Amino acid sequence: MAALGRDFDGIVAANALVAVDDEHDPEGASTAFERAHVAALMARAGEHLEELDRAVERLERHEYGQCESCGETIAPERLEIRPAATTCIRCARISPAG
């Protein structure tokens, strides 16, 4: 997140040095896209960090690795790939948000 923040700040700072008109300057559109892209990456990284924080809370409550839907154990292979997973594979297929 820190690296993305530096990238975003660099894009903003570079644009502050130049009078950019996003609508009419051909470079403005790509600059606006870069800024929006980095902002979206930062938002997703923040969401992922929150998911990991909730996983740590489950770990502290001794609930980590238990499916929140059916109560069964989440396969270690799934947790290795997706440490913040809250559902087993079977329940995730039923409800893709897990």
Long-range contacts (C-beta under 8 A, 24 or more apart in sequence): 1-42, 1-45, 1-46, 1-49, 4-38, 4-41, 4-42, 4-45, 5-42, 7-38, 8-35, 8-38, 8-39, 8-42, 11-35, 11-38, 48-84, 51-84, 52-83, 52-84, 54-84, 54-86, 55-83, 55-84, 58-86, 67-91, 68-98, 69-94, 69-95, 69-98
